[in-house]
């Protein structure tokens, strides 16, 4: 009967002799030099009987037996122990799953007992086997018992270590484990032995462990700070050592379960990370200080969050380790330093209310809450209120501005006088910009001179004003002149040094700050607003404020111009510009009153152009209009400023002559009018000669009523028109 037999022994001579012997007996034989090699053979080979030595490198015979018995397909494999220490060690081969045990003696005795074991196995009578065969052929050796005792003592020590111990081949195959290793991995010894160390760890650790094993030159190596994780979730510290036995390298791994400590550290780290994230992501700034000495003469920064960096515009690494007063020299004046001292001394938290902090680097509104930690450190939690304060200030300014605009607008709508509107405007502007002086001017488009509508008292001496036609007028200079020339506003916080200021007077040179804005309407320059000498520097918002008021002033000025124009149109002839028939009675009534007051007479001349209709009919209305305008111009040129000329309609004009002395004087003026009107009038290339007929009535001689006086002059005019001898006639009752 041919059997498949596997021989496992690290003694090459015994291995060779037994293999030859069994092959001669007709059996198929495979060999392995140690337990690890035997497991490799068993992966591809299934024997009927296996002979195993007990003492071998890379997994001993007892452990190999247990591993084999843990593999289901080898449940019926007949295992025989070949032991050189069977007599001295009292081998109990059944405890690790063997079926028989043969003590090593002479090769012949071994061969005899091997054949006997094979025969009994073939006869199915294993119960007749001796506890240990071949004991009669060996001698007990004291040294072997001592070595076994030492080995057992060593194994007892190793197995009672709290740390797990693994012996590995250079490629990481496990060839020895102690009891602590079994407990650490929660695996039986037969599951660990011959396994690769990498397989014991979580998948994401495989590359790391494999890399360590691939570089033995790095050994010894201790891994503790970032412990790897086993498949069972335990975190282990690893200590790799390299040993050499008989020139062969081996790796000793000492592993310690530090899961509890690691998890506690991770929890602490998570808490620290959570705290740090909260600390750094707070919207409020946080500064942590320690007292510089027992007297708390200053405070040293020990922490500073991101919000504090943003609020105080300084990096954390620029403050840590430095004193408060070194980094923020304004802390004492600000009041925070005294609060820190009190909190440090009393341990009672304090609120430092909103205050303005300023130094040569930083300006801003801050609100602080200060308290003391159990460690003795002092914490200041602060908020930047600058934006809120600026918003409040802006809101207050806007509210005041809106109120002022509403008041001025009501005045404009109510058609208050431009002078009253200008006075109110100036008062509001001075308050809103904080200016000491100011002036509001109308611009004379012909002379570019400025007519003051409202001004501060000090402006009188600064602008060298003069009176013209009942108004105060001054000439623009310096920056004001630049504004008028460029039709653009100007903001200057150092007017004398401003390159745009030319020809500035010594009084204007004393101004420290100046704002000047043109009042424009439909791109037409109507006026100018100027303010000066605010105790603070002017800002863009001040310029915006003045520009808004300049728009209101321009609107008011334009409205006044429009009203004046409407009034002018209502009272004046649109073609000639003379007063019209509607306002003429009023002017005549005023002349009569003055005449009575001064006991003087007035003459009323009714002037009609002869044959004017022919000019219109033949040459057109444009020619007729040109003639009428020229007649009006000549009449105005002949009269005194105190006299009045009006167009009554068509080609009829009326003249009021004040303070007449005699009819002869009136006759002379009348003749001069007729002669002047008779001079040629040119329209393009056409020449016209206009003859006039004039009727004259005298107040109060001819009548004292307006309508009657006018009718009598009109009647005299018609008489003159019919006369062939004269062109003018005095009314004769």
C-alpha positions as CSV (number, residue, x, y, z in Angstrom):
1,X,0.0,0.0,0.0
2,X,1.5,3.3,-1.1
3,X,0.9,6.2,1.3
4,X,1.5,10.0,0.9
5,X,3.9,10.9,3.7
6,X,5.2,14.3,4.8
7,X,8.4,14.5,6.8
8,X,9.0,17.7,8.8
9,X,12.4,17.9,10.6
10,X,15.1,20.5,10.8
11,X,17.8,17.8,11.0
12,X,18.8,17.2,7.3
13,X,20.5,13.8,7.9
14,X,17.4,12.3,9.6
15,X,15.2,13.9,7.0
16,X,17.3,12.4,4.2
17,X,17.6,8.9,5.7
18,X,13.9,8.6,6.6
19,X,12.9,9.8,3.2
20,X,15.1,7.3,1.4
21,X,13.9,4.5,3.7
22,X,10.2,5.3,3.2
23,X,10.6,5.7,-0.6
24,X,12.2,2.2,-0.7
25,X,9.2,0.9,1.2
26,X,7.1,2.2,-1.7
27,X,5.7,5.3,-0.3
28,X,5.4,8.8,-1.8
29,X,7.4,11.3,0.4
30,X,7.6,15.1,0.7
31,X,9.9,16.9,3.2
32,X,10.0,20.3,5.0
33,X,12.7,21.7,7.2
34,X,10.5,23.6,9.7
35,X,6.9,24.2,10.6
36,X,6.6,27.3,8.3
37,X,7.9,25.3,5.3
38,X,5.5,22.4,6.2
39,X,2.5,24.8,6.1
40,X,3.6,25.9,2.6
41,X,3.8,22.3,1.5
42,X,0.4,21.6,3.0
43,X,-1.2,24.3,0.9
44,X,-0.6,22.2,-2.2
45,X,-0.2,18.6,-0.8
46,X,-2.5,16.5,1.3
47,X,-0.6,13.5,2.9
48,X,-2.0,10.5,4.6
49,X,0.6,10.6,7.4
50,X,2.8,13.4,8.6
51,X,5.9,12.9,10.9
52,X,6.7,16.1,12.8
53,X,9.8,17.1,14.9
54,X,9.0,19.0,18.0
55,X,11.9,21.4,18.3
56,X,12.2,23.4,15.0
57,X,12.8,27.0,14.0
58,X,10.0,29.0,12.4
59,X,7.1,27.3,14.3
60,X,7.8,24.2,16.4
61,X,6.1,20.8,16.0
62,X,3.5,21.3,18.8
63,X,2.3,24.6,17.3
64,X,2.4,23.1,13.8
65,X,0.1,20.3,15.0
66,X,-2.4,22.7,16.5
67,X,-2.4,24.7,13.2
68,X,-3.0,21.5,11.2
69,X,-5.8,20.4,13.4
70,X,-7.5,23.8,13.0
71,X,-7.7,23.2,9.2
72,X,-10.9,21.2,8.4
73,X,-9.4,19.3,5.4
74,X,-6.7,17.8,7.7
75,X,-9.2,16.5,10.3
76,X,-8.3,12.9,9.5
77,X,-4.6,13.4,8.9
78,X,-2.5,10.9,11.0
79,X,0.1,13.0,12.9
80,X,3.2,11.4,14.4
81,X,5.6,13.3,16.6
82,X,9.4,12.5,16.1
83,X,10.9,13.8,19.3
84,X,14.5,14.0,20.5
85,X,13.2,15.2,23.9
86,X,10.4,12.7,24.4
87,X,12.0,11.1,27.4
88,X,13.2,14.2,29.1
89,X,10.1,16.4,28.5
90,X,7.4,13.8,29.2
91,X,5.7,14.7,25.9
92,X,1.9,14.5,25.9
93,X,1.4,14.5,22.2
94,X,-2.4,14.2,22.4
95,X,-2.8,17.7,23.9
96,X,-1.7,19.4,20.7
97,X,-3.6,16.9,18.4
98,X,-1.0,14.3,17.4
99,X,-1.9,10.6,17.0
100,X,1.4,9.0,18.1
101,X,4.9,9.9,19.3
102,X,8.2,8.2,18.5
103,X,11.3,9.1,20.5
104,X,14.4,9.6,18.4
105,X,17.0,7.0,18.9
106,X,19.2,5.2,16.4
107,X,18.1,5.5,12.8
108,X,17.3,1.7,12.7
109,X,15.1,2.0,15.8
110,X,13.4,5.0,14.3
111,X,12.8,3.2,11.0
112,X,11.4,0.2,12.9
113,X,8.9,2.3,14.9
114,X,8.0,4.4,11.8
115,X,7.1,1.2,10.0
116,X,5.2,-0.1,13.0
117,X,3.1,3.2,13.3
118,X,2.4,3.1,9.5
119,X,1.3,-0.5,9.8
120,X,-0.9,0.0,12.7
121,X,-2.5,3.1,11.0
122,X,-3.0,0.9,7.9
123,X,-4.6,-1.8,10.1
124,X,-6.8,0.8,11.7
125,X,-5.5,-0.1,15.2
126,X,-4.1,3.2,16.6
127,X,-5.4,2.3,20.0
128,X,-2.6,-0.2,20.5
129,X,0.1,2.5,20.1
130,X,2.4,3.1,23.0
131,X,2.4,6.6,24.7
132,X,5.9,7.2,23.4
133,X,7.5,4.6,21.2
134,X,11.2,3.8,21.1
135,X,12.0,4.9,24.7
136,X,14.0,1.7,25.1
137,X,16.6,2.9,22.5
138,X,17.4,6.3,24.0
139,X,19.3,7.6,27.0
140,X,18.1,10.3,29.3
141,X,20.3,13.4,29.3
142,X,20.6,15.8,32.2
143,X,21.6,18.7,30.0
144,X,18.5,18.3,27.8
145,X,16.3,18.4,30.9
146,X,18.1,21.6,32.0
147,X,17.7,23.2,28.6
148,X,14.0,22.2,28.5
149,X,13.6,23.7,32.0
150,X,15.2,26.9,30.8
151,X,13.1,27.0,27.7
152,X,9.9,26.4,29.8
153,X,11.0,29.1,32.2
154,X,11.6,31.6,29.3
155,X,8.3,30.7,27.8
156,X,6.6,31.2,31.2
157,X,8.2,34.7,31.4
158,X,7.2,35.6,27.9
159,X,3.7,34.3,28.3
160,X,3.2,36.3,31.5
161,X,4.4,39.6,30.0
162,X,1.6,42.3,29.7
163,X,3.0,43.3,26.3
164,X,2.2,41.2,23.3
165,X,5.3,39.6,21.8
166,X,5.5,38.5,18.1
167,X,8.4,36.8,16.4
168,X,8.4,37.5,12.6
169,X,10.3,36.4,9.6
170,X,11.8,39.3,7.5
171,X,8.7,39.3,5.3
172,X,6.4,39.7,8.3
173,X,5.2,36.1,8.8
174,X,4.4,35.3,12.4
175,X,6.3,32.4,13.8
176,X,5.9,33.0,17.6
177,X,3.3,34.7,19.8
178,X,2.9,34.9,23.5
179,X,-0.4,34.7,25.5
180,X,-0.6,38.5,25.6
181,X,-0.5,38.6,21.8
182,X,-3.4,36.1,21.6
183,X,-5.4,38.3,24.0
184,X,-4.5,41.5,22.1
185,X,-5.6,40.1,18.8
186,X,-8.5,38.0,20.1
187,X,-7.3,35.1,18.1
188,X,-6.2,31.5,18.8
189,X,-2.5,30.7,18.4
190,X,-3.1,28.5,15.4
191,X,-4.8,31.5,13.7
192,X,-1.9,33.8,14.3
193,X,1.0,31.6,13.5
194,X,2.0,31.6,9.9
195,X,-0.2,34.6,9.3
196,X,1.3,37.9,8.0
197,X,1.5,40.7,10.5
198,X,0.0,43.1,8.0
199,X,-3.3,41.1,8.0
200,X,-3.8,41.8,11.7
201,X,-4.3,45.5,11.1
202,X,-7.1,47.6,9.7
203,X,-7.1,48.0,5.9
204,X,-6.0,51.6,6.0
205,X,-2.9,50.6,8.0
206,X,-1.7,47.9,5.6
207,X,0.5,50.1,3.5
208,X,2.1,51.7,6.6
209,X,2.9,48.3,8.3
210,X,4.2,46.8,5.0
211,X,6.5,49.8,4.5
212,X,8.0,49.3,8.0
213,X,8.7,45.6,7.3
214,X,10.2,46.5,3.9
215,X,12.9,48.7,5.5
216,X,14.6,46.6,8.2
217,X,17.5,49.1,8.2
218,X,15.2,51.5,10.1
219,X,15.0,49.1,13.1
220,X,14.8,49.4,16.0
221,X,11.7,51.6,15.7
222,X,9.2,52.7,18.2
223,X,5.7,53.9,17.1
224,X,3.7,55.5,19.9
225,X,2.6,59.0,18.9
226,X,0.4,57.8,16.0
227,X,-0.5,54.3,17.0
228,X,-1.9,52.0,14.2
229,X,-5.2,50.2,14.6
230,X,-5.8,46.4,14.7
231,X,-8.7,44.8,12.9
232,X,-10.5,44.5,16.3
233,X,-10.2,48.3,16.7
234,X,-7.5,48.3,19.3
235,X,-4.8,51.0,19.1
236,X,-1.3,49.6,19.7
237,X,2.1,51.1,20.4
238,X,4.7,49.0,18.4
239,X,8.3,48.4,19.2
240,X,10.2,46.7,16.4
241,X,13.6,44.9,17.1
242,X,15.8,43.0,14.8
243,X,17.6,39.8,16.0
244,X,19.9,37.4,14.2
245,X,20.1,33.7,15.1
246,X,22.8,31.6,13.4
247,X,23.2,34.5,10.9
248,X,19.5,34.4,10.1
249,X,17.5,37.7,10.6
250,X,14.3,37.7,12.6
251,X,12.1,40.5,13.8
252,X,10.7,40.8,17.4
253,X,7.7,43.0,17.7
254,X,6.5,44.1,21.2
255,X,3.0,45.5,21.0
256,X,1.1,47.3,23.8
257,X,-2.6,48.0,23.8
258,X,-2.9,51.8,24.4
259,X,-6.5,52.1,23.3
260,X,-7.7,53.5,26.6
261,X,-4.9,56.1,26.7
262,X,-5.2,56.9,23.0
263,X,-8.9,57.3,23.1
264,X,-8.6,59.6,26.1
265,X,-5.9,61.5,24.3
266,X,-8.1,61.7,21.2
267,X,-11.0,62.9,23.3
268,X,-8.8,65.6,24.8
269,X,-7.5,66.4,21.4
270,X,-11.1,66.6,20.1
271,X,-12.0,68.9,23.0
272,X,-9.0,71.0,22.3
273,X,-9.7,71.1,18.6
274,X,-13.4,71.9,19.3
275,X,-12.3,74.6,21.7
276,X,-9.8,76.0,19.3
277,X,-12.3,76.0,16.4
278,X,-14.8,77.8,18.6
279,X,-12.1,80.1,19.8
280,X,-10.9,81.0,16.4
281,X,-14.3,81.2,14.7
282,X,-16.0,83.4,17.3
283,X,-17.2,86.7,15.8
284,X,-15.9,88.5,18.9
285,X,-12.2,89.1,19.5
286,X,-10.6,87.2,22.4
287,X,-7.3,88.0,24.1
288,X,-5.9,85.9,26.9
289,X,-3.3,87.5,29.2
290,X,-1.2,86.5,32.1
291,X,0.0,89.0,34.6
292,X,3.6,90.1,34.0
293,X,4.4,90.0,37.7
294,X,2.7,89.9,41.1
295,X,2.0,93.6,40.8
296,X,0.3,93.1,37.4
297,X,2.3,96.0,36.1
298,X,1.5,94.8,32.6
299,X,-0.2,91.8,30.9
300,X,1.4,89.4,28.5
301,X,-0.5,88.0,25.6
302,X,-0.8,84.1,25.7
303,X,-3.5,83.7,23.1
304,X,-5.3,85.7,20.4
305,X,-8.1,84.5,18.1
306,X,-8.7,85.2,14.4
307,X,-11.4,87.7,15.1
308,X,-9.0,89.6,17.3
309,X,-6.5,89.6,14.4
310,X,-9.1,91.0,12.1
311,X,-10.5,93.6,14.5
312,X,-7.1,94.9,15.7
313,X,-5.4,94.5,12.3
314,X,-2.4,92.5,13.7
315,X,-1.3,88.9,13.4
316,X,-1.3,86.5,16.4
317,X,2.4,85.9,16.0
318,X,3.0,89.6,16.4
319,X,1.4,89.8,19.9
320,X,2.0,86.4,21.6
321,X,4.6,86.8,24.3
322,X,4.5,90.6,24.1
323,X,3.0,93.0,26.7
324,X,-0.4,94.7,26.3
325,X,1.1,98.2,26.6
326,X,3.8,97.4,24.0
327,X,1.3,96.2,21.4
328,X,-1.6,98.6,22.3
329,X,0.0,101.7,23.9
330,X,-3.4,103.4,24.2
331,X,-4.8,100.7,26.5
332,X,-4.4,102.9,29.7
333,X,-6.2,105.9,28.3
334,X,-8.8,103.6,26.8
335,X,-9.5,102.3,30.3
336,X,-9.0,98.5,29.6
337,X,-5.7,98.3,31.5
338,X,-7.3,99.3,34.8
339,X,-10.2,96.8,34.2
340,X,-7.7,94.0,33.6
341,X,-5.9,94.9,36.9
342,X,-9.1,94.9,38.9
343,X,-10.3,91.6,37.5
344,X,-6.9,90.0,38.1
345,X,-6.9,91.2,41.7
346,X,-10.6,90.6,42.6
347,X,-11.5,87.7,40.3
348,X,-14.8,89.5,39.6
349,X,-15.8,89.9,35.9
350,X,-16.3,93.4,34.5
351,X,-17.9,95.1,31.5
352,X,-15.9,97.8,29.9
353,X,-18.5,99.9,28.0
354,X,-18.2,101.1,24.4
355,X,-15.2,103.5,24.2
356,X,-13.0,104.9,21.5
357,X,-9.6,103.3,21.3
358,X,-6.8,105.1,19.5
359,X,-3.1,105.0,19.1
360,X,-0.6,105.8,16.3
361,X,-1.7,102.7,14.4
362,X,-5.3,102.0,15.3
363,X,-8.6,103.8,15.8
364,X,-11.9,102.2,16.6
365,X,-14.8,101.8,19.0
366,X,-14.6,98.7,21.3
367,X,-16.7,97.0,23.9
368,X,-14.9,94.6,26.3
369,X,-16.0,91.8,28.8
370,X,-13.2,90.8,31.1
371,X,-13.0,87.8,33.4
372,X,-10.5,85.6,35.2
373,X,-9.8,81.9,34.5
374,X,-9.1,79.4,37.3
375,X,-5.6,79.3,35.9
376,X,-5.1,82.9,36.8
377,X,-5.1,84.1,33.2
378,X,-7.3,87.0,32.3
379,X,-9.6,86.9,29.3
380,X,-10.9,89.9,27.4
381,X,-13.7,89.3,24.9
382,X,-14.3,92.3,22.8
383,X,-16.4,93.5,19.9
384,X,-15.6,96.1,17.2
385,X,-18.5,98.6,17.4
386,X,-16.8,101.0,14.9
387,X,-19.2,100.1,12.1
388,X,-22.2,100.5,14.3
389,X,-21.0,103.8,15.7
390,X,-20.3,105.0,12.2
391,X,-23.7,103.8,11.1
392,X,-25.3,105.6,14.0
393,X,-23.4,108.7,13.2
394,X,-24.3,108.4,9.5
395,X,-28.0,107.8,10.4
396,X,-28.0,110.9,12.7
397,X,-26.4,112.9,9.9
398,X,-28.8,111.5,7.3
399,X,-31.7,112.2,9.7
400,X,-30.6,115.8,10.2
401,X,-29.9,116.1,6.5
402,X,-33.4,114.8,5.6
403,X,-35.0,117.2,8.1
404,X,-33.0,120.1,6.7
405,X,-33.9,119.1,3.1
406,X,-37.6,118.8,4.0
407,X,-37.5,122.3,5.6
408,X,-35.8,123.9,2.7
409,X,-38.1,122.1,0.2
410,X,-41.1,123.4,2.0
411,X,-39.7,126.9,1.8
412,X,-39.1,126.5,-1.9
413,X,-42.6,125.2,-2.5
414,X,-44.1,128.0,-0.4
415,X,-42.1,130.5,-2.6
416,X,-40.3,132.0,0.3
417,X,-37.8,134.7,-0.7
418,X,-34.5,133.5,-2.0
419,X,-32.8,135.4,0.8
420,X,-34.8,133.6,3.5
421,X,-34.1,130.3,1.8
422,X,-30.4,131.1,1.6
423,X,-30.2,132.1,5.3
424,X,-31.8,128.8,6.4
425,X,-29.6,126.8,4.0
426,X,-26.5,128.3,5.4
427,X,-27.5,127.6,9.0
428,X,-28.2,124.0,8.2
429,X,-24.9,123.5,6.3
430,X,-22.8,125.1,9.0
431,X,-24.3,122.7,11.6
432,X,-24.0,119.5,9.4
433,X,-20.4,120.2,8.3
434,X,-19.3,121.7,11.6
435,X,-18.0,124.7,9.8
436,X,-17.4,128.1,11.4
437,X,-17.9,130.3,8.4
438,X,-20.0,130.2,5.2
439,X,-21.5,132.1,2.4
440,X,-24.1,131.5,-0.3
441,X,-23.8,133.6,-3.5
442,X,-25.7,134.1,-6.7
443,X,-23.5,134.4,-9.8
444,X,-23.8,137.3,-12.2
445,X,-23.5,135.6,-15.6
446,X,-22.3,138.8,-17.2
447,X,-19.5,139.8,-14.8
448,X,-19.0,136.5,-12.9
449,X,-19.2,138.5,-9.7
450,X,-20.8,137.0,-6.7
451,X,-23.9,138.5,-5.0
452,X,-24.1,137.4,-1.4
453,X,-27.5,136.0,-0.4
454,X,-26.5,134.8,3.1
455,X,-23.2,134.8,5.0
456,X,-21.5,134.5,8.4
457,X,-20.5,137.9,9.9
458,X,-16.7,137.1,9.5
459,X,-17.1,136.7,5.8
460,X,-17.6,140.5,5.3
461,X,-13.9,141.2,6.0
462,X,-12.7,138.0,4.2
463,X,-14.4,138.7,0.9
464,X,-14.0,142.4,0.6
465,X,-17.6,143.0,-0.2
466,X,-19.0,146.2,-1.9
467,X,-22.5,147.5,-2.3
468,X,-24.0,147.6,-5.8
469,X,-27.7,148.3,-6.5
470,X,-28.7,147.5,-3.0
471,X,-26.8,144.1,-3.0
472,X,-23.4,143.1,-1.5
473,X,-21.1,142.0,-4.3
474,X,-17.6,140.5,-4.2
475,X,-15.1,139.1,-6.7
476,X,-14.2,135.4,-6.6
477,X,-10.7,134.5,-5.8
478,X,-8.4,131.5,-5.0
479,X,-10.2,128.2,-4.8
480,X,-13.6,129.8,-5.2
481,X,-12.5,131.1,-8.6
482,X,-11.3,127.6,-9.5
483,X,-14.8,126.2,-8.7
484,X,-16.5,128.8,-10.9
485,X,-14.1,128.3,-13.8
486,X,-14.3,124.5,-13.6
487,X,-18.0,124.2,-12.4
488,X,-16.8,121.5,-10.0
489,X,-16.8,121.2,-6.2
490,X,-13.6,121.3,-4.2
491,X,-12.6,119.9,-0.8
492,X,-9.4,121.2,0.6
493,X,-8.0,120.7,4.1
494,X,-5.1,123.0,3.5
495,X,-6.3,125.8,1.2
496,X,-3.2,128.1,1.3
497,X,-1.0,125.1,0.1
498,X,-3.5,124.0,-2.5
499,X,-2.1,124.4,-6.1
500,X,-5.5,125.4,-7.3
501,X,-5.6,128.5,-5.2
502,X,-4.3,131.5,-7.2
503,X,-4.4,135.2,-6.2
504,X,-5.7,134.4,-2.7
505,X,-5.9,137.3,-0.3
506,X,-4.2,137.4,3.0
507,X,-7.6,137.1,4.8
508,X,-8.6,134.0,2.8
509,X,-5.1,132.6,3.4
510,X,-5.9,132.2,7.1
511,X,-8.6,129.6,6.3
512,X,-7.6,126.1,7.6
513,X,-10.1,124.1,5.6
514,X,-12.5,124.9,2.8
515,X,-15.5,123.4,0.9
516,X,-16.9,125.1,-2.2
517,X,-19.6,123.7,-4.5
518,X,-21.3,125.3,-7.6
519,X,-25.1,125.5,-7.7
520,X,-25.9,124.1,-11.1
521,X,-29.3,123.8,-12.9
522,X,-29.4,122.1,-16.3
523,X,-25.7,122.7,-16.6
524,X,-26.2,126.4,-15.9
525,X,-24.1,128.0,-13.1
526,X,-26.5,129.9,-10.9
527,X,-24.7,130.2,-7.6
528,X,-22.0,129.0,-5.2
529,X,-22.0,127.7,-1.6
530,X,-18.7,128.0,0.4
531,X,-18.0,126.9,4.0
532,X,-14.7,126.9,5.9
533,X,-12.8,126.2,9.1
534,X,-14.3,123.0,10.5
535,X,-12.4,121.9,13.6
536,X,-12.0,118.4,12.0
537,X,-10.9,117.5,8.5
538,X,-13.6,117.6,5.8
539,X,-14.6,114.3,4.5
540,X,-16.3,113.1,1.3
541,X,-19.6,113.0,3.1
542,X,-19.3,116.8,3.9
543,X,-18.8,117.5,0.2
544,X,-21.8,115.3,-0.6
545,X,-23.9,117.3,1.9
546,X,-22.9,120.6,0.5
547,X,-23.6,119.4,-3.0
548,X,-27.1,118.3,-2.1
549,X,-27.8,121.7,-0.6
550,X,-26.3,123.4,-3.6
551,X,-28.8,121.5,-5.7
552,X,-31.6,122.9,-3.5
553,X,-30.2,126.4,-3.8
554,X,-30.0,126.1,-7.6
555,X,-33.6,124.9,-7.6
556,X,-34.7,127.9,-5.5
557,X,-32.7,130.3,-7.7
558,X,-34.0,128.8,-10.9
559,X,-37.6,129.0,-9.5
560,X,-37.0,132.7,-8.7
561,X,-35.7,133.3,-12.2
562,X,-38.7,131.5,-13.6
563,X,-41.1,133.5,-11.4
564,X,-39.3,136.8,-12.4
565,X,-39.5,135.7,-16.0
566,X,-43.2,134.9,-15.8
567,X,-43.9,138.2,-14.0
568,X,-41.9,140.0,-16.7
569,X,-43.9,138.2,-19.5
570,X,-47.1,139.2,-17.7
571,X,-46.2,142.8,-17.6
572,X,-44.1,143.2,-20.7
573,X,-44.6,143.0,-24.4
574,X,-42.8,139.8,-25.6
575,X,-41.7,141.3,-28.9
576,X,-40.3,144.7,-27.8
577,X,-39.7,144.2,-24.1
578,X,-41.7,147.3,-23.3
579,X,-44.4,147.2,-20.5
580,X,-47.7,146.1,-21.9
581,X,-51.2,147.6,-21.8
582,X,-52.0,145.5,-18.7
583,X,-49.4,147.1,-16.5
584,X,-49.5,150.5,-18.1
585,X,-52.5,151.8,-16.1
586,X,-50.6,150.9,-12.9
587,X,-47.5,152.8,-14.0
588,X,-49.7,155.8,-15.0
589,X,-51.4,155.7,-11.6
590,X,-47.9,155.7,-9.9
591,X,-46.9,158.7,-12.1
592,X,-50.1,160.5,-11.1
593,X,-49.4,159.9,-7.4
594,X,-45.8,161.2,-7.7
595,X,-47.1,164.2,-9.7
596,X,-49.5,165.1,-6.9
597,X,-46.8,164.6,-4.2
598,X,-44.3,166.8,-6.0
599,X,-46.9,169.2,-7.6
600,X,-45.6,168.4,-11.0
601,X,-47.4,167.7,-14.3
602,X,-47.1,164.7,-16.5
603,X,-47.6,164.4,-20.3
604,X,-49.2,161.4,-21.9
605,X,-48.1,160.8,-25.6
606,X,-50.1,158.4,-27.7
607,X,-47.8,157.3,-30.6
608,X,-49.2,155.6,-33.7
609,X,-47.2,154.5,-36.7
610,X,-48.6,155.6,-40.1
611,X,-49.1,153.0,-42.9
612,X,-47.5,150.2,-40.7
613,X,-50.1,147.7,-42.1
614,X,-48.6,148.1,-45.6
615,X,-45.2,146.9,-44.3
616,X,-46.8,143.8,-42.9
617,X,-48.8,143.1,-46.0
618,X,-46.0,143.7,-48.5
619,X,-42.9,142.5,-46.6
620,X,-44.4,140.1,-44.1
621,X,-44.7,140.0,-40.4
622,X,-40.9,139.4,-39.8
623,X,-40.3,142.8,-41.4
624,X,-43.1,144.3,-39.3
625,X,-41.7,142.8,-36.1
626,X,-38.2,144.2,-36.9
627,X,-39.7,147.6,-37.4
628,X,-41.6,147.5,-34.1
629,X,-38.5,146.4,-32.1
630,X,-36.5,149.2,-33.6
631,X,-39.2,151.7,-32.8
632,X,-39.2,150.5,-29.2
633,X,-35.4,150.7,-29.0
634,X,-35.4,154.3,-30.4
635,X,-38.2,155.4,-28.0
636,X,-36.3,154.0,-25.0
637,X,-33.1,155.8,-26.1
638,X,-34.9,159.2,-26.3
639,X,-36.4,159.0,-22.8
640,X,-35.1,159.5,-19.3
641,X,-34.9,156.6,-16.9
642,X,-37.8,158.1,-15.0
643,X,-40.0,158.2,-18.1
644,X,-42.1,155.3,-19.2
645,X,-42.9,153.8,-22.6
646,X,-45.4,151.0,-23.3
647,X,-46.7,149.1,-26.3
648,X,-50.5,149.2,-26.3
649,X,-50.9,146.8,-29.1
650,X,-50.2,146.6,-32.9
651,X,-48.3,149.8,-33.9
652,X,-49.5,151.9,-31.0
653,X,-47.2,153.1,-28.2
654,X,-47.7,155.3,-25.1
655,X,-45.1,157.5,-23.4
656,X,-45.3,159.0,-19.9
657,X,-43.2,162.1,-19.5
658,X,-42.6,163.0,-15.8
659,X,-42.0,166.4,-14.3
660,X,-42.8,168.5,-17.4
661,X,-42.2,172.2,-17.1
662,X,-44.2,173.4,-20.2
663,X,-46.0,172.4,-23.3
664,X,-43.0,173.7,-25.3
665,X,-40.8,171.1,-23.5
666,X,-43.3,168.4,-24.3
667,X,-43.5,169.6,-27.9
668,X,-39.7,169.4,-28.3
669,X,-39.6,165.8,-27.0
670,X,-42.5,164.9,-29.3
671,X,-40.8,166.4,-32.3
672,X,-37.6,164.6,-31.4
673,X,-39.5,161.3,-31.2
674,X,-41.2,161.9,-34.6
675,X,-37.9,162.8,-36.3
676,X,-36.0,159.9,-34.8
677,X,-38.6,157.4,-35.8
678,X,-38.5,158.8,-39.4
679,X,-34.9,157.9,-39.8
680,X,-34.5,154.8,-42.1
681,X,-35.0,151.4,-40.7
682,X,-33.2,148.5,-42.4
683,X,-34.4,144.9,-42.6
684,X,-32.0,142.8,-44.5
685,X,-31.6,144.8,-47.8
686,X,-35.0,146.7,-47.5
687,X,-35.2,150.2,-46.1
688,X,-38.3,151.4,-44.3
689,X,-39.2,155.0,-43.4
690,X,-41.7,155.2,-40.5
691,X,-43.8,158.2,-39.9
692,X,-45.6,158.6,-36.6
693,X,-48.7,160.5,-35.4
694,X,-48.7,161.7,-31.7
695,X,-51.6,162.8,-29.6
696,X,-50.8,164.5,-26.2
697,X,-52.8,164.9,-23.0
698,X,-51.6,166.7,-19.8
699,X,-52.2,165.6,-16.2
700,X,-53.9,167.2,-14.4
701,X,-54.9,169.8,-16.8
702,X,-56.9,167.7,-19.3
703,X,-58.2,165.1,-16.8
704,X,-57.4,163.3,-13.5
705,X,-58.8,159.9,-14.5
706,X,-56.5,157.3,-16.1
707,X,-58.9,156.1,-18.7
708,X,-60.1,159.5,-19.6
709,X,-56.6,160.9,-19.9
710,X,-55.6,158.0,-22.2
711,X,-58.8,158.5,-24.3
712,X,-58.0,162.1,-24.7
713,X,-54.5,161.4,-25.9
714,X,-55.8,158.8,-28.2
715,X,-58.4,161.3,-29.6
716,X,-55.6,163.9,-30.2
717,X,-53.6,161.2,-32.0
718,X,-56.4,160.6,-34.5
719,X,-56.7,164.3,-35.1
720,X,-53.0,164.5,-35.8
721,X,-53.3,161.5,-38.2
722,X,-56.0,163.4,-40.2
723,X,-54.0,166.7,-40.2
724,X,-52.2,167.7,-43.2
725,X,-50.1,170.3,-41.4
726,X,-48.7,168.6,-38.3
727,X,-47.8,165.2,-36.9
728,X,-48.6,165.9,-33.3
729,X,-51.6,167.6,-31.6
730,X,-52.3,168.5,-27.9
731,X,-55.8,167.6,-26.7
732,X,-58.1,170.6,-26.8
733,X,-61.3,170.2,-24.8
